[in-house]
Amino acid sequence: MSDAIKHECGIAHVRLLKPLEYYKKKYGTAFYGINKMYLIMEKQHNRGQDGAGFASIKLDMNPGERYISRVRSVAQQPIQDVFEQINYRINSVLATSSALTNDLNEQKRQLPYLGEVMLGHVRYGTFGKNSVESVHPFLRQNNWMHRNLILAGNFNMTNVRQLFNNLVEIGQHPKEYTDTITIMEKIGHFLDDAVSKLYKKLKKEGYNKLECSPLIAERLNLKKILKKAAKNWDGGYAMAGMIGHGDSFVLRDPAGIRPAYYYIDDEVMVVASERPVIQTVFNVNYDSVHELPPGHAIIAKQSGQIKIEEILEPIDRKACSFERIYFSRGSDAEIYQERKLLGKLIVPEVLKQVDHDIKNTVFSYIPNTAETSFFGMVEQLESYLNDRKTEAILKGKRSLSAENVTKILSQHTRIEKIAVKDVKLRTFITEDSSRDDLVAHVYDVTYGVIKPEDNLVIIDDSIVRGTTLKKSILKMMDRLSPKRIVVVSSAPQIRYPDCYGIDMANLEGLVAFQAALSLLEDSGQSDLIKTVYRKCKSQEHFKDSEVQNFVKEIYAPFSAEQISAKIAELLSTETINAEVKIIFQTIENLHKACPNNLGDWYFTGDYPTVGGNRVVNQAFINFFEGKQERAY
């Protein structure tokens, strides 16, 4: 994605199922769990580079002994900083006593972070300030072990206001108005209630206060707590939590919008946002790692018992297709093939735009995340060329000379590395005109491979705002003096904001929306903008289930091809000499390539939850009223 876009977060949860002595004996270290957490988080740094956090719980600790540790960071390399802090703290304690080196019981008692239940999080700051207070895991503290709650997640809720007001109505006073705090307090409310009821019940059964504690841990029903807490949630989420005594859970939304995968053996339970991360870190095969079903939670009790429970009834599966196109690591077996297919499926339109002139066309990609789709595109182009070669040979099989056969067979797809990002370059001047000139040089280009009669085809995984295309990439490509520049997006046009964890909150930033507005003006239909605004305003007090997405009407008068042409026009400055074409994947081909991840609301406006329509309408209201704020 040439446009820098911050997106959702990554979760990592490890539950050791054996005593620490087991890992010390088998793997040579009691820090096996911490080491695995570092690897899982580092392998998911693509999901969040603004902040990272880690928390651990020690099982079976005595009163007065610390059993919860947490560390968070917003340093430039936050994951490394987190584990450097952990390492420093551990080494500092070890340095105070040589006796600790071989005494594992004392190590567990005295060393911070050395526990059996661990939760990690990597974050992009999509909501609120990027301060350490905004970094997960969040901690809800209490002197009762069972009422301590640690929460981290990859989510956004569309109905935070409603959930916040519900907390206020039951007498709570949340310290912040954010979805993370709101969700944590919601779970915490029902956790407190469950612990109180269990305590009263156990007292009636004749147990004293001290005897109640382990029995509460044993009888606490996390499934019931989560069912009550999640009843009115609307959003996309994969959230993980740990209770002070050692119970833990990971819960996924009923539409499966946000991803979660798990692996269990007799030594460990692990949950992460991406499958290949677990495969690599634990050296297990594809079939051993499972997707957590939508609406379900994987729950681990303090005892080590693990169950997968339905918390919310699953609805139509709308797993995020952007995960497949861009966000998740391309090393996943399924995602790799899906991205290649996205490149293959767009080849017919590419050939149309270059007049089927393979001989005078150079193919490349930008940025590196588009490489897999590029491979797919090239494979399909080679297949097309092979068909043409076969046809030419069969057609002239009696009259072709050896020289002509060699000439036919020598036809090939021209592939070049055209753009290389200069990672050292920093745009340190903030004054607009100077900054734009610097931005245009963020990429270096390969000279000498493009002829004046050539088409230059560049595939990108997606085009969101078009800013980098306009200010950098198109100018850079034009320096090579091609006849035509064709920018190919392996994803469809992004027309609507996301409200489930991706940082696309504003409509006016989307180049497809800008193109639709421009087309309305060109065609004398600008009054439609005000009409849509009035319709959106009229629904402000409707129930979420009654709200319609009226923003679709902005795009309705135009074909996808018209919008693509207008995008090309908007992004082509007067200084560009080459003809510029921009083509996008179709919705049909997206679904064909990613059949199990049909969440496409940012392309189609078909939101998987009722709160989505309210968010998109509010985003339009904000645009019309000139408010630079989020719609959720």
Sequence and secondary structure as in RCSB ss.txt:
>XXXX:A:sequence
MSDAIKHECGIAHVRLLKPLEYYKKKYGTAFYGINKMYLIMEKQHNRGQDGAGFASIKLDMNPGERYISRVRSVA
QQPIQDVFEQINYRINSVLATSSALTNDLNEQKRQLPYLGEVMLGHVRYGTFGKNSVESVHPFLRQNNWMHRNLI
LAGNFNMTNVRQLFNNLVEIGQHPKEYTDTITIMEKIGHFLDDAVSKLYKKLKKEGYNKLECSPLIAERLNLKKI
LKKAAKNWDGGYAMAGMIGHGDSFVLRDPAGIRPAYYYIDDEVMVVASERPVIQTVFNVNYDSVHELPPGHAIIA
KQSGQIKIEEILEPIDRKACSFERIYFSRGSDAEIYQERKLLGKLIVPEVLKQVDHDIKNTVFSYIPNTAETSFF
GMVEQLESYLNDRKTEAILKGKRSLSAENVTKILSQHTRIEKIAVKDVKLRTFITEDSSRDDLVAHVYDVTYGVI
KPEDNLVIIDDSIVRGTTLKKSILKMMDRLSPKRIVVVSSAPQIRYPDCYGIDMANLEGLVAFQAALSLLEDSGQ
SDLIKTVYRKCKSQEHFKDSEVQNFVKEIYAPFSAEQISAKIAELLSTETINAEVKIIFQTIENLHKACPNNLGD
WYFTGDYPTVGGNRVVNQAFINFFEGKQERAY
>XXXX:A:secstr
  S      EEEEEEE S HHHHHHHHS TTHHHHHHHHHHHHTGGG  SEEEEEEE SS  TTS  EEEEEE S
SSHHHHHHHHHHHHHHHHHTT GGGGG HHHHHHHSTT  SEEEEEEE   SS  SGGGSS EEE  SSGGG EE
EEEEEEES HHHHHHHHHHTT   S  SHHHHHHHHHHHHHHHHHHHHHHHHHHTT  HHHHHHHHHHH  HHHH
HHHHTTT  EEEEEEEEETTS EEEEE TT  S  EEEE SSEEEEES HHHHHHHHT  GGGSEE  TTEEEEE
 TTS EEEEE S   S   BHHIIIIIS TTSHHHHHHHHHHHHHTHHHHHHHTTT  TTEEEEESSGGGHHHHH
HHHHHHHHHHHHHHHHHHHHTTTT  HHHHHHHHT   EE   EEE TT      SHHHHHHHHTTSEEE  SS 
 TT EEEEEES  SS HHIIIIIHHHHHTT  SEEEEEESS    S   SSSS   STT HHHHHHHHHHHHTT 
THHHHHHHHHHHHTTTS GGG   TTHHHHTTS HHHHHHHHHHHH  TT  SEEEEEE  HHHHHHH TT  B 
HHHH   SSHHHHHHHHHHHHHHHHT  S   
